[in-house]
């Protein structure tokens, strides 16, 4: 299902100046691929895990350590046949699916011009669209591109842009409804599709002070929410996670709106057992926000 890197993506990446951290990331990826090409998923591998990741923003392209964590995580898994991602930045009901060939959505402001010239032109995803339509009856097709909650982390994880990608909308903030949606997506994992929920473990941007932005100091509400989530995930306590609005310390500062946490429930629903153990892939903080990211069995 994969193809070679798209010419338009290669040309856009060539404009990234020498010395930029993402240029260094691309060079590192190229060296790794030359030394040991990333092995592709095959039927004998069984189901891929489902992922929940904290996606950051365009400035993630300037964070070498975070990019390395994301890419190393991707390389630790077989290269998927396709990626289906649910992002915090597309809330739409009924549940909708992006088109097979779409433009990126540059849904951010105040960043350097080079981020608005980035490309991520992945192969035709018609086969994946048919799979999703079979799994999620009533899904509608939208003329919409990948938003930054989808293309920013995927461009870091799979910069070759050679894997078909589609984005599914977040149709509700009800945890039970999102778990049910994830359950419908579960069989796709057995076909080599990587199912991803993309959010941010804490996202209290309005409550970050200038000092936190510049120093990286972690506010108590962010640290407390992250620790609570880590404990609930380790225990497989889906009921506790679902009651985050009332039970999680740090609320509502950690999530003044909930769309960056709720993709987690799609991930848990897509797991073989939503109450089973998860494996933490990334932890720590960026600008005071928790980067906690994990995969299910």
C-alpha positions in Angstrom: 0.0 0.0 0.0 3.0 2.3 0.3 4.7 4.2 -2.4 7.8 6.3 -2.7 8.1 9.8 -1.2 6.0 12.4 -3.0 7.9 14.8 -5.2 6.0 17.8 -3.8 6.9 16.8 -0.2 10.6 16.4 -1.1 10.7 19.8 -2.8 9.0 21.5 0.2 11.4 19.9 2.6 14.4 21.0 0.5 13.4 24.6 1.3 13.9 24.0 5.1 17.2 25.9 5.9 20.3 24.2 7.0 20.7 24.3 10.7 16.9 24.1 11.4 16.2 21.2 13.8 13.7 19.6 11.4 16.5 19.5 8.7 18.6 17.7 11.3 15.7 15.3 11.9 15.3 14.5 8.2 19.0 13.9 7.9 18.9 11.5 10.9 15.9 9.6 9.5 17.8 9.2 6.1 20.8 7.8 7.9 18.6 5.3 9.8 16.8 4.2 6.7 20.1 3.7 4.9 21.5 1.6 7.7 18.4 -0.4 8.4 15.2 0.2 6.4 12.0 0.4 8.4 10.4 -3.1 8.1 6.8 -3.0 6.8 3.9 -4.7 8.5 2.8 -8.1 7.2 0.0 -10.5 8.1 2.2 -12.5 10.4 2.7 -9.5 12.7 -0.9 -9.5 13.9 -2.8 -6.4 15.0 -0.9 -3.2 15.2 -1.4 -1.3 18.5 -3.6 1.8 18.8 -1.8 5.0 19.8 -2.7 8.1 21.7 -0.1 10.9 21.2 0.3 14.4 22.3 0.8 16.2 19.0 2.3 19.6 19.9 2.2 22.4 17.3 4.6 23.6 14.5 7.2 24.4 17.1 7.5 20.6 17.7 9.6 20.8 14.5 12.1 22.8 16.6 12.3 20.3 19.4 14.9 17.7 18.5 14.3 15.5 21.5 10.6 15.3 21.0 11.0 14.6 17.3 13.4 11.8 18.1 11.0 10.3 20.6 8.2 10.3 18.1 10.2 8.9 15.2 11.9 6.2 17.4 8.4 5.2 18.5 7.3 4.8 14.9 10.4 2.8 14.0 9.8 0.5 17.0 6.5 -0.6 15.3 6.3 -2.2 11.8 5.6 0.4 9.1 1.8 0.4 8.8 0.0 -0.2 5.5 -2.1 2.9 6.3 -2.8 5.4 9.1 -6.3 6.5 10.4 -6.0 9.4 12.8 -8.6 11.2 15.0 -7.4 14.7 15.9 -8.6 17.2 18.6 -8.8 19.8 15.8 -11.7 18.4 13.9 -14.9 18.1 15.9 -17.7 17.2 13.5 -20.9 15.1 13.7 -21.9 12.8 12.2 -18.5 11.2 12.0 -16.7 12.3 8.8 -13.7 11.2 6.8 -11.2 13.3 4.9 -10.9 12.8 1.1 -8.3 10.5 -0.4 -6.2 13.3 -1.8 -6.4 16.5 0.3 -4.5 19.7 1.1 -3.1 20.4 4.5 -5.0 22.6 6.9 -2.6 25.2 8.4 -4.8 25.8 11.4 -2.4 27.9 13.5 -1.2 31.4 13.6 2.0 33.4 14.4 4.5 30.9 13.3 7.4 31.2 10.8 6.4 31.2 7.1 8.2 27.9 6.4 5.5 26.0 8.4 2.8 27.3 6.0 4.8 25.9 3.0 5.3 22.4 4.5 3.8 19.6 2.5 2.7 16.1 3.4 1.3 14.6 0.2 0.6 11.0 1.0 -0.5 8.3 -1.4 -4.1 7.7 -2.5 -6.1 6.3 0.4 -9.1 4.9 -1.4 -8.6 1.4 0.0 -8.5 2.8 3.5 -11.6 4.8 2.9 -13.5 1.7 1.8 -12.3 -0.1 5.0 -13.4 2.7 7.2 -16.8 2.9 5.4 -17.3 -0.8 6.1 -16.3 -0.4 9.8 -18.3 2.8 10.5 -21.7 2.8 8.8 -22.9 6.2 8.0 -19.5 7.9 7.8 -19.7 10.9 5.5 -16.9 12.2 3.3 -15.7 15.7 3.7 -13.7 17.9 1.4 -11.1 18.7 4.1 -7.4 18.3 4.5 -5.3 17.0 7.4 -5.1 19.5 10.3 -2.0 20.1 12.3 -3.1 17.6 14.9 -2.6 14.9 12.2 0.1 16.1 9.8 2.6 17.6 12.3 3.2 14.3 14.3 2.9 12.1 11.2 5.4 14.2 9.2 7.8 13.7 12.1 7.0 10.0 12.6 6.8 9.1 8.9 8.5 11.9 7.0 8.8 9.9 3.8 5.1 10.6 3.2 4.7 7.2 1.6 1.9 5.8 3.8 -1.8 6.5 2.9 -3.4 8.6 5.6 -7.0 9.6 6.4 -8.4 11.6 9.2 -11.7 10.8 11.0 -13.6 13.6 12.8 -14.2 13.6 16.6 -18.0 13.4 16.6 -18.7 13.8 20.3 -17.0 14.5 23.7 -18.9 11.6 25.3 -16.4 9.0 26.4 -18.7 6.0 26.0 -19.6 7.1 22.4 -15.9 7.5 21.5 -15.0 4.1 23.0 -17.8 2.6 20.9 -16.3 4.4 17.8 -12.9 3.0 18.6 -14.4 -0.5 18.9 -15.6 -0.2 15.3 -12.1 0.7 14.2 -10.5 -2.2 16.1 -10.6 -4.7 13.2 -8.6 -2.3 11.0 -5.6 -2.9 13.2 -5.5 -6.5 12.1 -5.2 -5.3 8.5 -2.1 -3.3 9.2 -3.8 0.1 9.8 -2.4 2.2 12.6 -5.3 3.8 14.5 -4.2 7.0 16.3 -5.9 9.4 18.7 -4.1 12.7 18.6 -4.5 15.3 21.4 -2.4 16.6 24.3 -2.4 15.1 27.7 -2.8 18.6 29.2 -3.7 21.6 27.2 -4.3 24.6 29.5 -2.8 27.1 27.1 -4.8 30.1 28.5 -3.3 29.5 31.9 0.4 29.4 30.9 2.4 32.4 32.0 5.1 34.0 30.0 7.6 32.5 32.4 6.3 29.0 31.7 6.6 29.6 27.9 10.2 30.7 28.2 11.5 28.6 31.1 9.5 25.4 30.7 8.3 25.5 34.3 5.5 23.0 34.8 2.4 24.3 36.6 0.9 22.2 39.3 -2.3 21.6 37.5 -0.5 20.1 34.6 1.8 17.8 36.7 -1.1 16.7 38.8 -3.4 15.8 35.9 -0.6 13.9 34.2 0.2 11.9 37.3 -3.5 11.1 37.7 -3.9 10.0 34.1 -0.7 7.8 34.3 -2.1 6.0 37.4 -5.5 5.4 35.8 -4.0 4.2 32.6 -1.7 1.8 34.5 -4.6 0.4 36.4 -6.8 0.1 33.3 -9.4 2.2 35.1 -11.6 3.4 32.1 -14.3 4.6 34.5 -11.9 6.8 36.3 -10.6 8.3 33.0 -14.2 8.8 31.8 -14.9 10.8 34.9 -12.0 13.2 34.3 -14.1 16.3 34.4 -15.1 15.7 38.0 -12.2 13.5 39.4 -9.0 14.6 37.8 -6.9 17.0 39.8 -6.0 20.1 37.9 -9.3 20.5 36.2 -10.5 22.6 34.5 -7.1 24.2 34.1 -5.5 21.2 32.5 -8.4 21.0 29.9 -10.5 24.2 29.8 -12.0 22.5 26.7 -11.9 18.7 26.5 -11.1 17.9 22.8 -7.4 17.3 23.4 -8.1 14.6 26.0 -11.1 12.8 24.5 -9.3 11.3 21.5 -7.8 9.0 24.2 -11.1 7.2 24.4 -11.0 6.3 20.7 -7.6 4.8 21.3 -8.8 2.8 24.3 -11.9 1.6 22.3 -9.7 0.4 19.5 -7.6 -1.6 21.9 -7.9 -5.3 22.2 -9.0 -4.8 25.8 -9.7 -1.2 26.8 -9.0 -2.0 30.4 -5.7 -3.7 29.5 -2.2 -2.4 30.2 -0.8 0.4 28.1 2.8 1.1 27.2 4.1 4.7 27.7 6.1 5.8 24.7 6.7 9.5 25.6 6.4 11.4 28.9 7.6 14.7 30.3 6.5 18.2 29.5 6.8 20.9 26.8 6.1 24.5 27.6 4.5 23.1 30.8 2.1 20.8 29.1 2.2 17.0 29.5 3.5 15.1 26.4 2.3 11.7 27.7 1.8 9.4 24.8 1.1 5.6 24.8 0.2 2.6 22.9 -2.3 -0.2 23.7 -2.0 -3.9 23.3 
